[in-house]
Amino acid sequence: MENKELEKFVSGFAEQFDDTEQSEITSATNFKELDEWSSLVGMSVIAFIKTAYDKTVTGKEIRACETVEDLFNLVFSK
């Protein structure tokens, strides 16, 4: 169950990037090391989480995460 949710989350997260191949982004990806990571992409991720999961995360919470899975765990702990 959780694996499917994680895969869905990773896919939705990856869709927020215009120039990064979705296949490059996995649950273990340190998203802040991606060339395309920026505050604008961060805002898109916040909007994606709000729209897809009806959860609110802050920039500070995102900065505390290292990997996409960390972010997933944050969202599902709310």
Secondary structure as a PSIPRED ss2 file (coil, helix, strand):
# PSIPRED VFORMAT (PSIPRED V4.0)

   1 M C   1.000  0.000  0.000
   2 E H   0.000  1.000  0.000
   3 N H   0.000  1.000  0.000
   4 K H   0.000  1.000  0.000
   5 E H   0.000  1.000  0.000
   6 L H   0.000  1.000  0.000
   7 E H   0.000  1.000  0.000
   8 K H   0.000  1.000  0.000
   9 F H   0.000  1.000  0.000
  10 V H   0.000  1.000  0.000
  11 S H   0.000  1.000  0.000
  12 G H   0.000  1.000  0.000
  13 F H   0.000  1.000  0.000
  14 A H   0.000  1.000  0.000
  15 E C   1.000  0.000  0.000
  16 Q C   1.000  0.000  0.000
  17 F C   1.000  0.000  0.000
  18 D C   1.000  0.000  0.000
  19 D C   1.000  0.000  0.000
  20 T C   1.000  0.000  0.000
  21 E C   1.000  0.000  0.000
  22 Q H   0.000  1.000  0.000
  23 S H   0.000  1.000  0.000
  24 E H   0.000  1.000  0.000
  25 I C   1.000  0.000  0.000
  26 T C   1.000  0.000  0.000
  27 S C   1.000  0.000  0.000
  28 A C   1.000  0.000  0.000
  29 T C   1.000  0.000  0.000
  30 N E   0.000  0.000  1.000
  31 F H   0.000  1.000  0.000
  32 K H   0.000  1.000  0.000
  33 E H   0.000  1.000  0.000
  34 L C   1.000  0.000  0.000
  35 D C   1.000  0.000  0.000
  36 E C   1.000  0.000  0.000
  37 W C   1.000  0.000  0.000
  38 S C   1.000  0.000  0.000
  39 S H   0.000  1.000  0.000
  40 L H   0.000  1.000  0.000
  41 V H   0.000  1.000  0.000
  42 G H   0.000  1.000  0.000
  43 M H   0.000  1.000  0.000
  44 S H   0.000  1.000  0.000
  45 V H   0.000  1.000  0.000
  46 I H   0.000  1.000  0.000
  47 A H   0.000  1.000  0.000
  48 F H   0.000  1.000  0.000
  49 I H   0.000  1.000  0.000
  50 K H   0.000  1.000  0.000
  51 T H   0.000  1.000  0.000
  52 A H   0.000  1.000  0.000
  53 Y H   0.000  1.000  0.000
  54 D C   1.000  0.000  0.000
  55 K C   1.000  0.000  0.000
  56 T C   1.000  0.000  0.000
  57 V C   1.000  0.000  0.000
  58 T C   1.000  0.000  0.000
  59 G H   0.000  1.000  0.000
  60 K H   0.000  1.000  0.000
  61 E H   0.000  1.000  0.000
  62 I H   0.000  1.000  0.000
  63 R H   0.000  1.000  0.000
  64 A C   1.000  0.000  0.000
  65 C C   1.000  0.000  0.000
  66 E C   1.000  0.000  0.000
  67 T E   0.000  0.000  1.000
  68 V H   0.000  1.000  0.000
  69 E H   0.000  1.000  0.000
  70 D H   0.000  1.000  0.000
  71 L H   0.000  1.000  0.000
  72 F H   0.000  1.000  0.000
  73 N H   0.000  1.000  0.000
  74 L H   0.000  1.000  0.000
  75 V H   0.000  1.000  0.000
  76 F H   0.000  1.000  0.000
  77 S H   0.000  1.000  0.000
  78 K C   1.000  0.000  0.000
